[in-house]
Amino acid sequence: MTTVQVRKFRDIGPVIKAVRESRALRQEDLAEQLAFSRDYLIDLEKGKGNLYITRLFRTLNELGITVTLTYGSSDGEATDGGA
């Protein structure tokens, strides 16, 4: 398993992309599974936040709350993820 500590929303995008790619999912396929546009997924992977996610992370940081992401491949094996 890979663990990444996230301090800002931009840190999440590379993790989303790495896990998607490790599972051999195309952006189009994942976006369709999640019922949103590929453009939105592209923005997520680039770390482009919106007003709500920006406010969420400002609040978390102000309160000293840490977000940690832990992930592995779909078969349960650890992945490098490039993050």
C-alpha positions as CSV (number, residue, x, y, z in Angstrom):
1,M,0.0,0.0,0.0
2,T,1.1,3.5,-0.7
3,T,0.3,6.4,1.7
4,V,0.3,10.0,0.8
5,Q,-0.2,12.9,3.2
6,V,-2.3,15.6,1.6
7,R,-2.0,19.3,2.7
8,K,-3.8,20.9,-0.3
9,F,-6.3,19.7,-2.9
10,R,-3.6,19.9,-5.6
11,D,-1.9,16.9,-3.9
12,I,-4.9,14.6,-4.6
13,G,-4.9,14.9,-8.4
14,P,-1.7,13.0,-9.0
15,V,-2.9,10.2,-6.7
16,I,-6.2,9.9,-8.6
17,K,-4.4,9.8,-11.9
18,A,-1.8,7.2,-10.7
19,V,-4.4,4.9,-9.3
20,R,-6.6,5.2,-12.4
21,E,-3.6,4.4,-14.6
22,S,-2.5,1.5,-12.4
23,R,-6.0,0.0,-13.0
24,A,-5.7,0.6,-16.8
25,L,-8.8,2.8,-16.7
26,R,-9.2,5.5,-19.4
27,Q,-10.4,8.9,-18.2
28,E,-13.5,8.5,-20.4
29,D,-14.4,5.1,-18.8
30,L,-13.9,6.3,-15.2
31,A,-15.8,9.5,-15.8
32,E,-18.7,7.5,-17.3
33,Q,-18.7,5.1,-14.3
34,L,-18.9,8.1,-11.9
35,A,-21.5,9.9,-14.1
36,F,-19.6,13.0,-14.7
37,S,-17.7,14.6,-17.6
38,R,-14.2,13.7,-18.7
39,D,-13.4,17.4,-18.4
40,Y,-14.2,17.3,-14.7
41,L,-12.0,14.3,-14.2
42,I,-9.2,16.1,-16.1
43,D,-9.5,19.0,-13.7
44,L,-9.4,16.7,-10.7
45,E,-6.3,15.0,-12.0
46,K,-4.7,18.4,-12.5
47,G,-5.6,19.4,-9.0
48,K,-8.0,22.2,-10.0
49,G,-10.2,22.8,-7.1
50,N,-13.6,24.5,-6.9
51,L,-14.8,27.0,-4.3
52,Y,-16.1,24.3,-2.0
53,I,-13.0,22.0,-2.0
54,T,-10.8,25.1,-1.6
55,R,-12.8,26.2,1.5
56,L,-12.8,22.6,2.8
57,F,-9.0,22.4,2.7
58,R,-8.6,25.9,4.2
59,T,-10.8,24.8,7.1
60,L,-8.8,21.6,7.5
61,N,-5.5,23.4,7.5
62,E,-6.7,26.1,9.9
63,L,-7.8,23.4,12.4
64,G,-4.6,21.3,11.9
65,I,-6.5,18.4,10.4
66,T,-4.4,16.1,8.3
67,V,-5.7,14.1,5.3
68,T,-4.0,10.8,4.4
69,L,-4.7,8.8,1.3
70,T,-3.8,5.1,1.3
71,Y,-4.2,3.1,-1.9
72,G,-3.1,0.0,-3.8
73,S,-3.8,-1.7,-7.0
74,S,-7.2,-3.3,-7.6
75,D,-5.8,-6.7,-6.9
76,G,-4.6,-5.5,-3.4
77,E,-0.9,-5.3,-4.3
78,A,0.9,-2.1,-3.5
79,T,1.6,0.3,-6.4
80,D,4.3,2.9,-6.8
81,G,1.8,5.4,-8.1
82,G,4.4,8.0,-8.9
83,A,3.1,10.2,-6.1
